[in-house]
Amino acid sequence: MRRAADLAKVSSWDFDLATGAINWSPGCRELFGVGPDEVITRALHHSFYTPDEARRLMELIRVATEHGEPYVFHSRIYPRHGHPRDITSRAAPVRDAAGRVTGYHGVVIDVTETRAQDSQVRRLAAVAARTDNGVVVANREGLIEWVNDGFTRLTEWTLEDVVGRRPGSFLQGPLTDPSTVAFMRERLAKFEGFHTEVLNYTKSGRPYWVDINVKPLHDEHGVVTHLMAIEKDISERKAWEASQTEARHQLEQSLSMLNVVLDSTEHAVIATDARGVVTLFNRGAETMLGWSAAEVVGHHTPALIHDPLEVEAHAAQLTNSLGAPISPGFDAFVELARRGGSETREWTYVRKDRSRLSVSLTVTALRGADGSVLGFLGVASDITARRARDLASRALIERLEKLSRHLPGVVYQYHLMPDGRSCFPWASDGLRSIYGVAPAEVREDASPVFAAIHTEDLERVAASITTSAQDLTQWKDEYRVWRDGRVRWVMGNATPERLTDGSTLWHGYISDITERKAFEAELVRARQEALEASRVKSQFLANMSHEIRTPLNGILGMTQLMLEATPHGEQRELLDAVHVSGQTLLALINDILDLSKVESGRLELERVSFSPRDVLQRAVQTAEVRAKQKGLPVHLELDPELPRLVMGDPTRTYQVLVNLVGNAVKFTERGEVRVVARRGERGLRVEVRDTGIGIAAEQLPRVFEAFRQGDGSITRRYGGTGLGLAISRKLSEAMGGVLSVTSRDGEGSCFVAELPLVEATKDLPPRPSADVGPTAHRPLLVLMAEDNAINALVVRKLLEREGHGVVHVTSGVGAVEATSRQAFDLVLMDMQMPELDGLEATRQIRERERRLGGHLPICALTANAMKGDIERCHQAGMDDYLTKPVELAVLRRKLRHLSQREATVSRAG
């Protein structure tokens, strides 16, 4: 044992570069035969080597010192006492705080006794050098003497890095198991071999696992001289084991979760082995079927819960489809799954209490790693309620289809997907009659329907569908389609609905409106013809009005002038008769024009404030003239609550009332006429009652028709055109009111006018004087442009009688020239004249004034009284207008109004 200890002895030494001092340990002194107090010098040290070996050592130290590197020196020494010894000296640099090499620290190992084992070690080293495993050889003190390349590849540590170091000092790290380290140290201390696994760390700090097998090496005396460790990298195996451990953990968690899921699901989950015996019967199956898992698992096959007749029928079906006999038992459930697929179909389950339910059952095979069938899994859901709903839906669809066959057009659903594809999931057979396409042809693709739409309408229809989808607004469109080579018109109407996947589903109908479109086209044509006829009639009435008013102006004007001359006796009587006849004719013309305006929709209504009392009193006063001639009293009763002011058209209101009161007086010979006015539900309610001839019951429905009176005898007896009541009703309706009548033949009549005249809050402007005397203003110089000599004579006489001067021209050209040469206070301009009409003459005068300045008042003098005449006068630049025949009172009022403007002389240049 003493010899073994000597063999294992390692001596150490230190060398200081600055001082050259060498310090040997006691072991080193003993090895070289130097006393404990003897000073070690370089010369003394070199004396133990041959000269060549001493020079080689000096060179080795010089090179190592220059590069600051460790070195290893193998040599033979000659101690003072004893025989030569073989040594190995290993040295490492010592550095100061700045990193500079200040000396060396080394060990000397006496390897003399190990030379005998050199051949064995060399053989082991040769083998170790060729292995991928790491091999470490250490002496009895545990200091490394040699490592192979496999160790370097495994640990990143080289032989020079580790010689003289203990493996545990640099291979173990923070996660190395302390118990494993303690185990290894215990065995090493006893020079015993061991086999274990340990986590080590490479030079760069990367952890790795090794399988380490340590064996002692003995000399010829059986003494342990060295320890050799073989290390195998098992990092991949350890990583796999860790992954398997994690996988097992996850599997355990998954199984735990699966059990929770199986117990919480409402579906029945049933598993069997390959023979069909139930191995799993979850809580959902217990709830659904009434059996407990303990009653079923290991004791029954799924035949327990199936209808035998249904199983036999399915087995026969499989036999026919697969071409192989399938027994009406367990095979009927699992044959398709056994062949590599799965099967989902509806079955009838039979509960423990023998009640039945419909289920959807999916069967799959459970296979091992080699593909062999280990068992089968069935998952069933209760579809009893769904099947009932499906049956009800099918019945509803059948009823809807039967009903839709008798509906005109097509009832449909249109589905537009987010990617632009579209289809008709359902459509009635009417689709054929509209588009010539069967419903089945568009169930997956709607393009056949769109192909039938007229190309001129297709883009508009597509855009309207897009808008409806974006805004979720009602889709409605009319368009043309081609069918059987002919164009048909259709109308579509549908309500959109947004589905959860972002698509849009419309529910609607489409109908053929070809006949309606033809009817509408006929209506348009008829309307155009009616409008043209109305235009022709209006033009005719305008022309007739002008032609009649022109001579009538002469008649009324002349009689007015003669009456102004205060004739007496028979002369006045004759003149009055002529004047009344003229006024009657004028009233007839005005009635015809008013009727034409109302019928053509061109009647304009004012909306101003006026006093209803004033209008009623004027209407009664107008009728009283004739009533007094007949000795007939006319009473006016005004409700004290009647509004002081109302909003409406006073002229048309007066026209309605004067017609009603005038008619009452006209057809009443004895008794009275009573006019009662009060607030009504609509606004103003006026009742005109008379004790006249009344109206027969069969004539009442036609009393408001134009040109109608009770019968021919009435016309002969009372005269008139039959326009008054027709115009009064149309005027009442145009104002939003109602005109009605009650009457009994021979007992009188009661006409009721209800007019929506709303109470006004603002006061009336002061009414202009109805007549202005000739001395109201200074004499005026008037230019009169009139081509008709009689009309010119009448107007000139009226003007001269008022004290005004008159210059007469007969054309528009003459008016333009006269105003360019002479200053006038006013121009009376006829509308229709040769060469240049009054409108164009006025435009030329106004154009000159725009260039030169000034403004000459121009008043139209026209027999045109149709709607639009006033607008044309104002558009041409006229200030006002007078309608022929000219009445003296109106002429005075117009002259007063126009003379209030500052007269401006109009000259050329």
RARA-V997613 format. One record per backbone hydrogen bond with DSSP energy under -0.5 kcal/mol. CO is the residue of the C=O (numbers start at 1). NH is the residue of the N-H. Records with the same first field share a line. If there is no record, write none. Layout:
CO = NH / NH
This chain:
1 = 5
2 = 6
3 = 7
4 = 8
6 = 9
9 = 110
11 = 108
12 = 25
13 = 106
14 = 23
15 = 17 / 104
16 = 20
21 = 16
23 = 14
25 = 29
26 = 30
27 = 31
28 = 32
29 = 33 / 34
32 = 80
35 = 38
39 = 41
40 = 22
41 = 45
42 = 46
43 = 47
45 = 48
46 = 49
48 = 78
50 = 54
51 = 55
52 = 56
53 = 57
54 = 58
55 = 59
56 = 60
57 = 61
58 = 62
59 = 63
60 = 64
61 = 65
62 = 66
63 = 67
64 = 68 / 69
71 = 91
73 = 89
75 = 87
77 = 79 / 85
85 = 77
86 = 111 / 112
87 = 75
88 = 109
89 = 73
90 = 107
91 = 71
92 = 105
94 = 102 / 103
96 = 99
100 = 96
102 = 17 / 18
103 = 94
104 = 15
105 = 92
106 = 13
107 = 90
108 = 11 / 110
109 = 88 / 111
111 = 115
112 = 115
113 = 116
114 = 117
115 = 118
117 = 121
118 = 122
119 = 123
120 = 124
121 = 125
122 = 126
123 = 127
124 = 128
125 = 129
126 = 130
127 = 130 / 131
128 = 131
134 = 231
135 = 148
136 = 229
137 = 145 / 146
138 = 227
139 = 142
143 = 139
144 = 164
146 = 137
148 = 152
149 = 153
150 = 154
151 = 155
152 = 156
155 = 203
158 = 162
159 = 162 / 163
162 = 165
165 = 144
166 = 169
167 = 170 / 171
168 = 172
171 = 201
173 = 176
177 = 181
178 = 182
179 = 183
180 = 184
181 = 185
182 = 186
183 = 187
184 = 188
185 = 189
186 = 190
187 = 192
188 = 191
194 = 214
196 = 212
198 = 200 / 210
200 = 208
202 = 205
206 = 202
208 = 200
209 = 234 / 235
210 = 198 / 212
211 = 232
212 = 196 / 214
213 = 230
214 = 194
215 = 228
217 = 225 / 226
219 = 222
223 = 219
225 = 140
226 = 217
227 = 138
228 = 215
229 = 136 / 231
230 = 213
231 = 134
232 = 211 / 234
234 = 238
235 = 239
236 = 240
237 = 241
238 = 242
239 = 243
240 = 244
241 = 245
242 = 246
243 = 247
244 = 248
245 = 249
246 = 250
247 = 251
248 = 252
249 = 253
250 = 254
251 = 255
252 = 256
253 = 257
254 = 258
255 = 259
256 = 260
257 = 261
258 = 262
259 = 263
260 = 264
261 = 265
262 = 284
267 = 269
268 = 270 / 380
269 = 282
270 = 378
271 = 279 / 280
272 = 376
273 = 276
277 = 273
278 = 298
280 = 271
282 = 286
283 = 287
284 = 288
285 = 289
286 = 290
289 = 352
292 = 295 / 296
293 = 296 / 297
296 = 299 / 300
300 = 278
301 = 304
302 = 305
303 = 306
305 = 350
306 = 308
307 = 311
308 = 312
309 = 313
310 = 314
311 = 315
312 = 316
313 = 317
314 = 318
315 = 319
316 = 320
317 = 321
318 = 322
319 = 323
325 = 327
327 = 329 / 332
329 = 332 / 333
330 = 333 / 334
331 = 335
334 = 338
335 = 339
336 = 341
337 = 340
343 = 363
345 = 361
347 = 349 / 359
348 = 307
349 = 351 / 357
351 = 354
355 = 351
357 = 349
358 = 383 / 384
359 = 347 / 361
360 = 381
361 = 345
362 = 379
363 = 343
364 = 377
365 = 367
366 = 374 / 375
368 = 371
372 = 368 / 374
374 = 274
375 = 366
376 = 272
377 = 364
378 = 270
379 = 362
380 = 268
381 = 360 / 383
383 = 387
384 = 388
385 = 389
386 = 390
387 = 391
388 = 392
389 = 393
390 = 394
391 = 395
392 = 396
393 = 397
394 = 398
395 = 399
396 = 400
397 = 401
398 = 402
399 = 403
400 = 404
401 = 405
402 = 406
403 = 406
404 = 407
410 = 510
411 = 428
412 = 508
413 = 426
414 = 506
415 = 417 / 423
416 = 504
417 = 420
421 = 417
422 = 446
423 = 415 / 425
426 = 413
428 = 431
429 = 432 / 433
430 = 434
431 = 435 / 436 / 437
432 = 436
438 = 441 / 442
439 = 442
440 = 443
442 = 424
446 = 449 / 450
447 = 451
448 = 452
449 = 452
450 = 453
452 = 482
454 = 457 / 458
455 = 459
457 = 461
458 = 462
459 = 463
460 = 464
461 = 465
462 = 466
463 = 467
464 = 468
465 = 469
466 = 470
467 = 471
468 = 472 / 473
474 = 476
475 = 494
477 = 492
479 = 490
480 = 454
481 = 488
483 = 486
486 = 483
488 = 481
489 = 513 / 514
490 = 479
491 = 511
492 = 477
493 = 509
494 = 475
495 = 507
497 = 499 / 505
499 = 502
503 = 499
504 = 416
505 = 497
506 = 414
507 = 495
508 = 412
509 = 493
510 = 410
511 = 491 / 513
513 = 517
514 = 518
515 = 519
516 = 520
517 = 521
518 = 522
519 = 523
520 = 524
521 = 525
522 = 526
523 = 527
524 = 528
525 = 529
526 = 530
527 = 531
528 = 532
529 = 533
530 = 534
531 = 535
532 = 536
533 = 537
534 = 538
535 = 539
536 = 540
537 = 541
538 = 542
539 = 543
540 = 544
541 = 545
542 = 546
543 = 547
544 = 548
545 = 549
546 = 550
547 = 551
548 = 552
549 = 553
550 = 554
551 = 555
552 = 556
553 = 557
554 = 558
555 = 559
556 = 560
557 = 561
558 = 562
559 = 563
560 = 564
561 = 565
562 = 565
563 = 566
568 = 571
569 = 573
570 = 574
571 = 575
572 = 576
573 = 577
574 = 578
575 = 579
576 = 580
577 = 581
578 = 582
579 = 583
580 = 584
581 = 585
582 = 586
583 = 587
584 = 588
585 = 589
586 = 590
587 = 591
588 = 592
589 = 593
590 = 594
591 = 595
592 = 596
593 = 597
594 = 598
595 = 599
596 = 600
597 = 602 / 603
598 = 601
608 = 648
610 = 612 / 646
611 = 615
612 = 616
613 = 617
614 = 618
615 = 619
616 = 620
617 = 621
618 = 622
619 = 623
620 = 624
621 = 625
622 = 625
623 = 627
624 = 628
625 = 629
626 = 630
627 = 630 / 631 / 632
628 = 631
631 = 633
633 = 673
635 = 637 / 675
636 = 638
637 = 639 / 677
639 = 642
645 = 760
646 = 610
647 = 758
648 = 608 / 650
649 = 653
650 = 654
651 = 655
652 = 656
653 = 657
654 = 658
655 = 659
656 = 660
657 = 661
658 = 662
659 = 663
660 = 664
661 = 665
662 = 666
663 = 667
665 = 668
667 = 693
670 = 672
671 = 633
672 = 691
673 = 635
674 = 676 / 689
675 = 637
676 = 687
677 = 639
678 = 685
683 = 680 / 685
684 = 686 / 755
685 = 678
686 = 753
687 = 676 / 689
688 = 751
689 = 674
693 = 746
696 = 699 / 700
697 = 700 / 701
699 = 702
700 = 703
702 = 705
705 = 708
711 = 714 / 715
712 = 716
713 = 717
714 = 718 / 719
715 = 719
722 = 707 / 708
723 = 727
724 = 728
725 = 729
726 = 730
727 = 731
728 = 732
729 = 733
730 = 734
731 = 735
732 = 737
733 = 736
738 = 754
740 = 752
742 = 750
744 = 747 / 748
748 = 744
749 = 690
750 = 742
751 = 688 / 753
752 = 740 / 754
753 = 686 / 755
754 = 738
755 = 684 / 757
756 = 758
758 = 647
771 = 773
773 = 776
780 = 782 / 805
781 = 825 / 826
782 = 784 / 807
783 = 785 / 828
784 = 786 / 809
785 = 830
787 = 789
788 = 792
789 = 793
790 = 794
791 = 795
792 = 796
793 = 797
794 = 798
795 = 799
796 = 800
797 = 801
798 = 802
799 = 802 / 804
800 = 803
805 = 782
807 = 784
809 = 786
811 = 815
812 = 816
813 = 817
814 = 818
815 = 819
816 = 820
817 = 821
818 = 821 / 822
820 = 908
826 = 783
827 = 829 / 859
828 = 785 / 830
829 = 861
831 = 833 / 838 / 839
834 = 812 / 836
836 = 812
837 = 841
838 = 842
839 = 843
840 = 844
841 = 845
842 = 846
843 = 847
844 = 848
845 = 849
846 = 850
847 = 851
848 = 852
849 = 853
855 = 857
857 = 827
858 = 879 / 880
859 = 829
860 = 862 / 882
861 = 831
862 = 884
866 = 869
868 = 872
869 = 873
870 = 874
871 = 875
872 = 876
873 = 877 / 878
874 = 877
880 = 860
882 = 862
887 = 891
888 = 892
889 = 893
890 = 894
891 = 895
892 = 896
893 = 897
894 = 898
895 = 899
896 = 900
897 = 900
898 = 901
905 = 907
